Amino acid sequence: MEEKELPIIFFSEEIDFELENEEKTSNWLQKIANKEGFVVSSINYIFCDDEYLHKINMEYLNHDTYTDIITFDNSEQEQVLEADIFISVERVKENSAELKTTFQQEIHRVMVHGLLHLTGNDDHSTEDKKLMREKEDEALQLLVINY
């Protein structure tokens, strides 16, 4: 029997990291995309360290800052998602400690945050940030239910 290729795939670059429950996480992210009115063609989540993501931030965005996530939207069709999402595992660990949450909860929040950006959600204004946080929280509740 031929193995079905998932539209959401997880990689790591320059670090030893494996996401727990990859298939369930992929299905969860697809459900969130569908809920937002999108289908996933191909999303690559690439987990890396601070330095790797900092280089990407400098090279492609000309930002000399450390960040937890950078999302590259490669979509060519409306309502169809194609993207590369880079996440600094180091930054997520730091954030989870600062926010007094678990690493698993924070990594999932950051993952869905990137996905929500792809579906047109912003976090520039105070109101946008509030709505983004509400959608993240709602998505995390679905993850708990489905795990």
MDTraj code that builds the backbone (N, CA, C; nanometers):
import mdtraj as md
import numpy as np

residues = "MET GLU GLU LYS GLU LEU PRO ILE ILE PHE PHE SER GLU GLU ILE ASP PHE GLU LEU GLU ASN GLU GLU LYS THR SER ASN TRP LEU GLN LYS ILE ALA ASN LYS GLU GLY PHE VAL VAL SER SER ILE ASN TYR ILE PHE CYS ASP ASP GLU TYR LEU HIS LYS ILE ASN MET GLU TYR LEU ASN HIS ASP THR TYR THR ASP ILE ILE THR PHE ASP ASN SER GLU GLN GLU GLN VAL LEU GLU ALA ASP ILE PHE ILE SER VAL GLU ARG VAL LYS GLU ASN SER ALA GLU LEU LYS THR THR PHE GLN GLN GLU ILE HIS ARG VAL MET VAL HIS GLY LEU LEU HIS LEU THR GLY ASN ASP ASP HIS SER THR GLU ASP LYS LYS LEU MET ARG GLU LYS GLU ASP GLU ALA LEU GLN LEU LEU VAL ILE ASN TYR".split()
xyz = np.array([
    [0.0837, -0.1184, 0.0000],
    [0.0000, 0.0000, 0.0000],
    [0.0885, 0.1253, 0.0000],
    [0.0516, 0.2214, -0.0811],
    [0.1294, 0.3434, -0.0940],
    [0.1010, 0.4373, 0.0234],
    [0.2069, 0.4966, 0.0786],
    [0.1897, 0.5886, 0.1908],
    [0.1398, 0.7233, 0.1390],
    [0.0354, 0.7742, 0.2010],
    [-0.0223, 0.9027, 0.1632],
    [0.0664, 1.0153, 0.2158],
    [0.0993, 1.1083, 0.1290],
    [0.1811, 1.2211, 0.1712],
    [0.0924, 1.3261, 0.2373],
    [0.1314, 1.3686, 0.3552],
    [0.0551, 1.4698, 0.4278],
    [0.0859, 1.6088, 0.3714],
    [-0.0138, 1.6953, 0.3650],
    [0.0119, 1.8300, 0.3135],
    [0.0884, 1.9191, 0.4111],
    [0.0962, 1.8776, 0.5375],
    [0.1738, 1.9522, 0.6364],
    [0.2848, 1.8605, 0.6847],
    [0.4085, 1.9071, 0.6634],
    [0.5252, 1.8244, 0.6956],
    [0.6154, 1.9010, 0.7916],
    [0.6818, 1.8265, 0.8793],
    [0.7669, 1.8854, 0.9824],
    [0.9126, 1.8448, 0.9611],
    [1.0011, 1.9442, 0.9678],
    [1.1444, 1.9234, 0.9493],
    [1.2195, 1.9919, 1.0628],
    [1.3472, 1.9603, 1.0752],
    [1.4335, 2.0368, 1.1652],
    [1.5624, 2.0682, 1.0910],
    [1.6158, 2.1851, 1.1204],
    [1.7407, 2.2321, 1.0597],
    [1.8380, 2.2699, 1.1700],
    [1.9520, 2.2060, 1.1678],
    [2.0635, 2.2361, 1.2587],
    [2.0303, 2.2145, 1.4064],
    [1.9215, 2.1444, 1.4351],
    [1.8909, 2.1047, 1.5726],
    [1.8308, 1.9646, 1.5690],
    [1.8352, 1.9008, 1.6827],
    [1.7749, 1.7688, 1.6954],
    [1.6395, 1.7885, 1.7620],
    [1.5337, 1.7935, 1.6814],
    [1.4008, 1.8178, 1.7345],
    [1.2974, 1.7393, 1.6551],
    [1.2095, 1.6728, 1.7277],
    [1.0971, 1.6041, 1.6645],
    [0.9708, 1.6445, 1.7363],
    [0.8720, 1.6837, 1.6589],
    [0.7423, 1.7199, 1.7141],
    [0.6686, 1.5938, 1.7558],
    [0.6051, 1.5993, 1.8718],
    [0.5235, 1.4859, 1.9158],
    [0.3941, 1.4823, 1.8349],
    [0.3447, 1.3627, 1.8063],
    [0.2151, 1.3446, 1.7398],
    [0.2030, 1.4239, 1.6098],
    [0.2978, 1.4022, 1.5187],
    [0.2988, 1.4780, 1.3942],
    [0.1694, 1.4650, 1.3147],
    [0.1168, 1.3440, 1.3015],
    [-0.0034, 1.3252, 1.2213],
    [-0.1233, 1.3973, 1.2840],
    [-0.1389, 1.3853, 1.4148],
    [-0.2494, 1.4540, 1.4819],
    [-0.2337, 1.6055, 1.4730],
    [-0.1115, 1.6534, 1.4863],
    [-0.0867, 1.7969, 1.4763],
    [-0.1175, 1.8455, 1.3355],
    [-0.0765, 1.7691, 1.2355],
    [-0.1060, 1.8030, 1.0966],
    [-0.2567, 1.8101, 1.0732],
    [-0.3287, 1.7103, 1.1211],
    [-0.4748, 1.7085, 1.1050],
    [-0.5392, 1.8275, 1.1756],
    [-0.4895, 1.8598, 1.2951],
    [-0.5411, 1.9731, 1.3714],
    [-0.5211, 2.1039, 1.2942],
    [-0.4011, 2.1246, 1.2401],
    [-0.3726, 2.2466, 1.1651],
    [-0.4590, 2.2553, 1.0394],
    [-0.4811, 2.1425, 0.9737],
    [-0.5684, 2.1419, 0.8557],
    [-0.7112, 2.1812, 0.8936],
    [-0.7591, 2.1334, 1.0079],
    [-0.8939, 2.1693, 1.0540],
    [-0.9040, 2.3194, 1.0802],
    [-0.7994, 2.3772, 1.1376],
    [-0.7991, 2.5216, 1.1638],
    [-0.8022, 2.5976, 1.0317],
    [-0.7225, 2.5546, 0.9351],
    [-0.7220, 2.6189, 0.8031],
    [-0.8608, 2.6105, 0.7402],
    [-0.9211, 2.4926, 0.7459],
    [-1.0561, 2.4736, 0.6897],
    [-1.1575, 2.5646, 0.7585],
    [-1.1451, 2.5753, 0.8904],
    [-1.2359, 2.6610, 0.9677],
    [-1.2250, 2.8070, 0.9237],
    [-1.1053, 2.8456, 0.8798],
    [-1.0812, 2.9825, 0.8327],
    [-1.1177, 2.9984, 0.6837],
    [-1.1638, 2.8891, 0.6215],
    [-1.2065, 2.8953, 0.4817],
    [-1.0975, 2.8649, 0.3807],
    [-0.9927, 2.7940, 0.4239],
    [-0.8790, 2.7617, 0.3383],
    [-0.8557, 2.6115, 0.3336],
    [-0.7884, 2.5663, 0.2280],
    [-0.7401, 2.4289, 0.2218],
    [-0.5880, 2.4343, 0.2171],
    [-0.5259, 2.3304, 0.2699],
    [-0.3802, 2.3247, 0.2736],
    [-0.3310, 2.2408, 0.1566],
    [-0.2515, 2.3030, 0.0715],
    [-0.1862, 2.2302, -0.0363],
    [-0.0533, 2.1747, 0.0144],
    [0.0269, 2.2643, 0.0755],
    [0.1574, 2.2234, 0.1256],
    [0.2110, 2.3270, 0.2243],
    [0.2303, 2.2835, 0.3480],
    [0.2952, 2.3693, 0.4473],
    [0.4089, 2.2898, 0.5091],
    [0.5264, 2.3499, 0.5058],
    [0.6441, 2.2923, 0.5699],
    [0.6733, 2.3718, 0.6963],
    [0.6716, 2.3032, 0.8095],
    [0.7147, 2.3637, 0.9353],
    [0.8594, 2.3213, 0.9556],
    [0.9486, 2.4199, 0.9663],
    [1.0904, 2.3917, 0.9831],
    [1.1328, 2.4435, 1.1210],
    [1.1688, 2.3505, 1.2085],
    [1.2121, 2.3851, 1.3430],
    [1.3624, 2.4044, 1.3412],
    [1.4093, 2.5121, 1.4036],
    [1.5508, 2.5464, 1.3981],
    [1.5916, 2.6146, 1.5279],
    [1.7158, 2.6638, 1.5320],
    [1.7623, 2.7366, 1.6500],
    [1.7578, 2.8872, 1.6230],
    [1.7894, 2.9659, 1.7259],
    [1.7848, 3.1116, 1.7142],
    [1.8735, 3.1644, 1.6020],
    [1.9947, 3.1133, 1.5938],
    [2.0894, 3.1645, 1.4940],
    [2.0417, 3.1387, 1.3513],
    [1.9888, 3.0206, 1.3275],
    [1.9382, 2.9859, 1.1947],
    [1.8248, 3.0812, 1.1544],
    [1.7313, 3.1046, 1.2474],
    [1.6189, 3.1923, 1.2168],
    [1.6637, 3.3379, 1.2069],
    [1.7616, 3.3763, 1.2864],
    [1.8147, 3.5123, 1.2790],
    [1.8756, 3.5380, 1.1410],
    [1.9487, 3.4403, 1.0881],
    [2.0074, 3.4540, 0.9534],
    [1.8975, 3.4727, 0.8488],
    [1.7902, 3.3963, 0.8596],
    [1.6782, 3.4092, 0.7663],
    [1.6150, 3.5480, 0.7794],
    [1.5989, 3.5921, 0.9024],
    [1.5410, 3.7231, 0.9283],
    [1.6254, 3.8341, 0.8653],
    [1.7567, 3.8223, 0.8770],
    [1.8480, 3.9209, 0.8182],
    [1.8451, 3.9139, 0.6652],
    [1.8601, 3.7929, 0.6123],
    [1.8744, 3.7751, 0.4682],
    [1.7479, 3.8098, 0.3900],
    [1.6336, 3.7649, 0.4371],
    [1.5113, 3.7809, 0.3592],
    [1.4242, 3.8984, 0.4015],
    [1.4325, 3.9386, 0.5275],
    [1.3460, 4.0459, 0.5760],
    [1.4235, 4.1699, 0.6198],
    [1.5569, 4.1601, 0.6213],
    [1.6436, 4.2702, 0.6615],
    [1.6129, 4.3185, 0.8038],
    [1.5769, 4.2230, 0.8911],
    [1.5498, 4.2531, 1.0316],
    [1.6601, 4.1915, 1.1169],
    [1.7312, 4.2747, 1.1919],
    [1.8386, 4.2265, 1.2785],
    [1.7833, 4.1988, 1.4181],
    [1.6867, 4.1068, 1.4243],
    [1.6239, 4.0721, 1.5523],
    [1.6031, 3.9214, 1.5600],
    [1.5920, 3.8743, 1.6818],
    [1.5569, 3.7348, 1.7043],
    [1.4050, 3.7278, 1.7135],
    [1.3491, 3.6206, 1.6644],
    [1.2049, 3.6025, 1.6660],
    [1.1729, 3.4547, 1.6832],
    [1.0492, 3.4251, 1.7166],
    [1.0116, 3.2846, 1.7335],
    [0.9621, 3.2215, 1.6045],
    [0.9137, 3.3028, 1.5090],
    [0.8554, 3.2475, 1.3877],
    [0.8683, 3.3434, 1.2703],
    [0.8924, 3.2862, 1.1543],
    [0.8872, 3.3601, 1.0283],
    [0.8078, 3.2736, 0.9310],
    [0.7086, 3.3357, 0.8686],
    [0.6204, 3.2645, 0.7767],
    [0.6392, 3.3192, 0.6366],
    [0.6663, 3.2292, 0.5425],
    [0.6767, 3.2655, 0.4012],
    [0.5562, 3.2076, 0.3280],
    [0.4720, 3.2962, 0.2781],
    [0.3519, 3.2549, 0.2053],
    [0.3896, 3.2330, 0.0592],
    [0.3794, 3.1087, 0.0139],
    [0.4114, 3.0735, -0.1246],
    [0.2854, 3.0449, -0.2060],
    [0.1700, 3.0834, -0.1518],
    [0.0425, 3.0520, -0.2151],
    [0.0271, 3.1240, -0.3487],
    [-0.0281, 3.0511, -0.4447],
    [-0.0533, 3.1085, -0.5759],
    [-0.2021, 3.1135, -0.6087],
    [-0.2834, 3.0434, -0.5295],
    [-0.4275, 3.0422, -0.5506],
    [-0.4965, 3.0949, -0.4258],
    [-0.6070, 3.1647, -0.4465],
    [-0.6846, 3.2125, -0.3323],
    [-0.7412, 3.0942, -0.2564],
    [-0.7415, 3.1051, -0.1264],
    [-0.7974, 3.0049, -0.0348],
    [-0.7204, 2.8726, -0.0330],
    [-0.6042, 2.8666, -0.0982],
    [-0.5201, 2.7465, -0.0981],
    [-0.3854, 2.7845, -0.0369],
    [-0.3483, 2.7178, 0.0706],
    [-0.2266, 2.7530, 0.1437],
    [-0.1058, 2.6719, 0.1000],
    [0.0005, 2.7418, 0.0695],
    [0.1330, 2.6847, 0.0466],
    [0.2303, 2.7757, 0.1193],
    [0.3143, 2.7181, 0.2053],
    [0.4018, 2.8038, 0.2848],
    [0.5174, 2.7259, 0.3450],
    [0.6174, 2.8028, 0.3860],
    [0.7266, 2.7538, 0.4690],
    [0.7223, 2.8361, 0.5964],
    [0.7149, 2.7668, 0.7094],
    [0.7073, 2.8337, 0.8392],
    [0.8265, 2.7880, 0.9233],
    [0.9130, 2.8842, 0.9567],
    [1.0331, 2.8559, 1.0357],
    [1.0059, 2.8955, 1.1814],
    [1.0399, 2.8045, 1.2728],
    [1.0164, 2.8287, 1.4149],
    [1.1446, 2.8017, 1.4935],
    [1.1843, 2.8991, 1.5758],
    [1.2996, 2.8817, 1.6635],
    [1.2552, 2.8089, 1.7899],
    [1.3017, 2.6871, 1.8060],
    [1.2679, 2.6076, 1.9239],
    [1.3249, 2.6745, 2.0496],
    [1.4434, 2.7327, 2.0379],
    [1.5041, 2.8020, 2.1532],
    [1.4158, 2.9167, 2.2010],
    [1.3675, 2.9951, 2.1064],
    [1.2834, 3.1111, 2.1402],
    [1.1508, 3.0646, 2.2022],
    [1.0936, 2.9575, 2.1490],
    [0.9682, 2.9044, 2.2037],
    [0.9886, 2.8562, 2.3467],
    [1.1025, 2.7918, 2.3727],
    [1.1326, 2.7470, 2.5099],
    [1.1418, 2.8660, 2.6042],
    [1.2104, 2.9715, 2.5604],
    [1.2215, 3.0926, 2.6426],
    [1.0846, 3.1547, 2.6671],
    [1.0044, 3.1639, 2.5602],
    [0.8697, 3.2216, 2.5720],
    [0.7844, 3.1417, 2.6697],
    [0.7914, 3.0096, 2.6614],
    [0.7084, 2.9268, 2.7490],
    [0.7475, 2.9470, 2.8954],
    [0.8761, 2.9649, 2.9212],
    [0.9206, 2.9910, 3.0587],
    [0.8706, 3.1279, 3.1061],
    [0.8835, 3.2296, 3.0194],
    [0.8372, 3.3642, 3.0546],
    [0.6871, 3.3691, 3.0758],
    [0.6141, 3.2971, 2.9912],
    [0.4677, 3.2995, 2.9978],
    [0.4110, 3.1978, 3.0970],
    [0.5016, 3.1218, 3.1588],
    [0.4622, 3.0184, 3.2563],
    [0.3613, 2.9197, 3.1974],
    [0.3968, 2.8700, 3.0798],
    [0.3159, 2.7698, 3.0116],
    [0.4074, 2.6540, 2.9731],
    [0.3510, 2.5468, 2.9262],
    [0.4355, 2.4343, 2.8860],
    [0.4941, 2.4594, 2.7476],
    [0.6046, 2.3932, 2.7210],
    [0.6657, 2.4037, 2.5887],
    [0.5679, 2.3560, 2.4817],
    [0.4981, 2.2438, 2.5074],
    [0.4033, 2.1899, 2.4080],
    [0.2933, 2.2907, 2.3758],
    [0.2423, 2.3548, 2.4784],
    [0.1366, 2.4531, 2.4557],
    [0.1890, 2.5709, 2.3733],
    [0.3091, 2.6170, 2.4059],
    [0.3646, 2.7324, 2.3352],
    [0.4031, 2.6976, 2.1917],
    [0.4587, 2.5800, 2.1685],
    [0.4957, 2.5423, 2.0305],
    [0.3703, 2.5335, 1.9439],
    [0.2629, 2.4805, 1.9995],
    [0.1377, 2.4729, 1.9240],
    [0.0781, 2.6116, 1.9008],
    [0.0895, 2.6987, 2.0002],
    [0.0396, 2.8361, 1.9816],
    [0.1163, 2.9048, 1.8681],
    [0.2466, 2.8914, 1.8674],
    [0.3275, 2.9560, 1.7639],
    [0.2954, 2.8958, 1.6259],
    [0.2771, 2.7644, 1.6212],
    [0.2444, 2.6991, 1.4944],
    [0.1115, 2.7501, 1.4386],
    [0.0109, 2.7587, 1.5229],
    [-0.1195, 2.8051, 1.4751],
    [-0.1150, 2.9551, 1.4452],
    [-0.0311, 3.0287, 1.5156],
    [-0.0130, 3.1716, 1.4894],
    [0.0336, 3.1920, 1.3440],
    [0.1339, 3.1153, 1.3041],
    [0.1820, 3.1257, 1.1660],
    [0.0743, 3.0897, 1.0650],
    [-0.0011, 2.9854, 1.0941],
    [-0.1101, 2.9432, 1.0065],
    [-0.2166, 3.0530, 0.9954],
    [-0.2503, 3.1138, 1.1082],
    [-0.3510, 3.2199, 1.1071],
    [-0.3056, 3.3406, 1.0261],
    [-0.1764, 3.3704, 1.0280],
    [-0.1249, 3.4773, 0.9414],
    [-0.1499, 3.4436, 0.7949],
    [-0.1290, 3.3184, 0.7593],
    [-0.1506, 3.2759, 0.6204],
    [-0.2964, 3.2923, 0.5772],
    [-0.3881, 3.2821, 0.6722],
    [-0.5303, 3.2932, 0.6397],
    [-0.5798, 3.4377, 0.6467],
    [-0.4861, 3.5324, 0.6587],
    [-0.5225, 3.6740, 0.6532],
    [-0.5398, 3.7420, 0.7869],
    [-0.5112, 3.6730, 0.8952],
    [-0.5214, 3.7344, 1.0276],
    [-0.3928, 3.8106, 1.0585],
    [-0.4086, 3.9322, 1.1091],
    [-0.2936, 4.0153, 1.1441],
    [-0.2874, 4.0375, 1.2939],
    [-0.1754, 4.0916, 1.3376],
    [-0.1618, 4.1260, 1.4795],
    [-0.0878, 4.2584, 1.4950],
    [-0.1212, 4.3534, 1.4078],
    [-0.0542, 4.4836, 1.4121],
    [-0.1191, 4.5776, 1.5126],
    [-0.2512, 4.5881, 1.5099],
    [-0.3203, 4.6776, 1.6038],
    [-0.3568, 4.6014, 1.7314],
    [-0.3950, 4.6752, 1.8325],
    [-0.4365, 4.6149, 1.9588],
    [-0.5569, 4.5238, 1.9365],
    [-0.6519, 4.5701, 1.8563],
    [-0.7720, 4.4901, 1.8272],
    [-0.7353, 4.3627, 1.7504],
    [-0.6445, 4.3757, 1.6519],
    [-0.5989, 4.2589, 1.5755],
    [-0.5297, 4.1576, 1.6668],
    [-0.4460, 4.2072, 1.7579],
    [-0.3755, 4.1191, 1.8519],
    [-0.4739, 4.0436, 1.9395],
    [-0.5781, 4.1123, 1.9838],
    [-0.6800, 4.0510, 2.0689],
    [-0.7517, 3.9396, 1.9925],
    [-0.7906, 3.9684, 1.8686],
    [-0.8597, 3.8694, 1.7860],
    [-0.7682, 3.7502, 1.7555],
    [-0.6420, 3.7778, 1.7268],
    [-0.5459, 3.6711, 1.6994],
    [-0.5331, 3.5800, 1.8216],
    [-0.5207, 3.6389, 1.9399],
    [-0.5072, 3.5605, 2.0629],
    [-0.6322, 3.4760, 2.0877],
    [-0.7492, 3.5334, 2.0603],
    [-0.8740, 3.4577, 2.0761],
    [-0.8768, 3.3368, 1.9820],
    [-0.8345, 3.3587, 1.8576],
    [-0.8336, 3.2482, 1.7607],
    [-0.7300, 3.1429, 1.7987],
    [-0.6141, 3.1868, 1.8500],
    [-0.5131, 3.0916, 1.8976],
    [-0.5687, 3.0074, 2.0122],
    [-0.6334, 3.0748, 2.1075],
    [-0.6904, 3.0041, 2.2233],
    [-0.7970, 2.9039, 2.1791],
    [-0.8815, 2.9458, 2.0869],
    [-0.9865, 2.8583, 2.0345],
    [-0.9245, 2.7366, 1.9649],
    [-0.8199, 2.7601, 1.8872],
    [-0.7513, 2.6509, 1.8174],
    [-0.6871, 2.5551, 1.9172],
    [-0.6257, 2.6089, 2.0226],
    [-0.5632, 2.5240, 2.1240],
    [-0.6667, 2.4399, 2.1965],
    [-0.7861, 2.4932, 2.2145],
    [-0.8934, 2.4130, 2.2761],
    [-0.9310, 2.2953, 2.1876],
    [-0.9336, 2.3170, 2.0560],
    [-0.9624, 2.2076, 1.9626],
    [-0.8530, 2.1014, 1.9674],
    [-0.7303, 2.1450, 1.9863],
    [-0.6184, 2.0516, 1.9955],
    [-0.6345, 1.9628, 2.1170],
    [-0.6709, 2.0200, 2.2301],
    [-0.6908, 1.9448, 2.3539],
    [-0.8027, 1.8419, 2.3348],
    [-0.9098, 1.8824, 2.2710],
    [-1.0238, 1.7940, 2.2479],
    [-0.9845, 1.6784, 2.1564],
    [-0.9049, 1.7077, 2.0552],
    [-0.8708, 1.6082, 1.9541],
    [-0.7522, 1.5197, 1.9909],
    [-0.6774, 1.5534, 2.0933],
    [-0.5584, 1.4736, 2.1271],
    [-0.5954, 1.3581, 2.2130],
])
top = md.Topology()
chain = top.add_chain()
for i, resn in enumerate(residues, 1):
    res = top.add_residue(resn, chain, resSeq=i)
    for name in ("N", "CA", "C"):
        top.add_atom(name, md.element.get_by_symbol(name[0]), res)
traj = md.Trajectory(xyz[None], top)
